[in-house]
Amino acid sequence: MPDRVYLDWNATTPLRPEARAAMVEAWEILGNPSSVHAEGRQARKLVEDARAAVAVAIGALPQNVIFTSGGTEANALALTPGLRRASGHPVQRLVVSAIEHASVLTGGRFPAGAITSLGVTRSGLVDLDRLRSMLEDGPPALVSVMLANNETGAVQPVNEAAGIVHAAGGLLHVDAIQAFGKIPCDINVMNADLVTLSAHKIGGPKGVGALVLAEGVLGFEPLLRGGGQERGHRAGTENVAGIAGFGAAARAAMAALDKDAMRLETLRNRLERGLAQTPGAIVFSAEAPRLPNTTLFTVPGLNAETAIIGFDLTCVAVSSGSACSSGKVQPSHVLEAMGYGPELAKGAVRLSLGWSTSEADIDLAIKAWRKLAGTLLTGERRNTA
């Protein structure tokens, strides 16, 4: 039996052996990838091989993959006023769904007055009718809708959203960071104009991400200016080892995608059957299409911070949702957007699985929860009686 059970894969994943090997090889290469000598060309080859691997995984052209320091930078880079298609007008405003990651909700380089929020349904899916009405009047908009929510796992109707956005003369940005490597993510199938990715969500290293552009997107402005790296889109010497690890992780994730998805969905269902044995247990977005590895649940009266500490003391690592709040357990803005009150929003616990998660891990997590529920919920109900 495992000493500890790691069920926080949506926060970050272990480094895949393939990524580790690629990084070790890259660390042995001396050259700067912008140098024209043999050492530089060796480093450049690693970067371009990784770029090709990421491009294949997302269905894009390699020259349209821009490597960044991570998903947050990639999102900030994408949210740029003035983007357009060749025959269209530049976008002048930003529409973001209310369940986006904090790096999108901040609006990138759009002024606060040009940003509006798109609501979601009770099941956690973006309201397409509301989106259509929001785009009927006004200048062209850049619309940002994540492919899969990082807390609930709800998979968003991005292709349908793209049709609405393009009919109104706008562009669609898709944060696919949480979905990449778990479900198929093809920029052409999504009909997206910009897609953001992150390496450490798929078994690559932390500190590497990518912004992927669809063919024909114009008006792009870099965040970092200086050298001509990344075809002028992002200045600074490339993180060769990190990028090599990203490429290797992308290849490995795509090779195992279908098999892992089926296995993880089976394990997730096993987990949720165990959780459902607690009276009043709620699995959020259960009625929506979801990532095969993600469960966000609560029970009325549960305090997420106490529950997470309790899980940790029983050697099970879980979280309350996004891992980007400096270690703070805060009420879920996603659940609030879905219409749940603060009592439930502050009690949500997320369990997310990955390629090494086993039935034994799930059974230990269920056992830990039963013990915690018997203690935490009994005490809470006694206090409110």
Phi, psi and omega in degrees: 000143182291148177289319176226153179245121181260110179235049177227043184293336178288339176282311174194161183242159172297155177287124179294147177304323180296321179291318179300314180298318180295323180289319178300317178299318182293325180295340180275353182266130189279321198290157169277131185295350176268353180279149185266353180283178186300319180296319177295320180294327176298314179295319179299322180297319178299317179297314184288327174297318178293321178299318179295321180295317178294319179299315178300317183296330183255357178077028183247175173276140182305322182292350179260009176260120181249117179280141182228183178278358180156183182294323181297314178295320180299319178294316179298324179293324183288326188276078188237120173299147176098352177297148180199166167267164186304321184261007185249179178264153179297144177287141183239351181218166184233131174243122180239140176291151185289352183252014182291162173296154183303328181291342175266320181300333178290342171091005178058233183262011176279139175294151184305323182290347181259008184249130175232156185254137178257125182285170179233165178279175179299332180277356176092018179255145181298144182276100184292325178296319178294320178300315181300317181289328179292333184263357183296321181240156176100175183289168178302145184239147163269124181250132180244116179227122180290151179288318177218135182288137184287342180263305183274337186082001183298127181272124188274152180280067188290328179295316177296320178297321180300318179300318179293316183295314182292325177297333179267006177084014182257187179236153181244126171256133180239117171279103182258018187301316183280336182273330185301129180089352179249324177224163178301135180227094180244122184300331180282320177294319177291337184062034181272158178262328178219139180225136178250145184224162177218137186289321190284356174273351183237016180096010174266183181283157172288152176088018177222135176212189179205145166252128181247129180256142170286157178296131175097001176281128184238170175082017184287134179239127180291152172279317182254123180247149180161257177284178183263022182297160181052044179054036178082001184273337184203108183286155178119140178301132184294147175281086190300312182295316179296318179295319177299319177296322177299312180299316180295319178296322179297317178298314182294319181295319180292324181295329184254008191304304185294315181297315181295319182299316180295316182294318182292323178296321176298316179293320178298317179296322176298315178300313184291330174296322178293317178296324183293346178288346174277121180305133177086359182298137181239127170255117185285143180061024181298333182272356181260159170297135185226162169301145184289353187246001195243132175227122172246119185221166171203174170226135179310131181097351182282139173255120187298317183298316179295319181294319180295318177297318179298316176301316183298321179292337175263017173071032175236121180267117176226182179215179178260001183145232181296141179265020187248036182237036177055038176079005182272139174267112184237156176302143184286120175291336178294312181292325175298319178295330179281354176099009178275144181287169184298331181296319177281323183296329181272358182248009185281135178239132181252131172241125181229138190252167179211188192296338179259001178296136184241169174300322178299321177299314181296316181295323177293322178294318178296317178298317179297319180295318180300319178294316180295316182300320180297331180268308186292313185286325177297317179294319180295317181291328176294322182290332182263358181287000000 
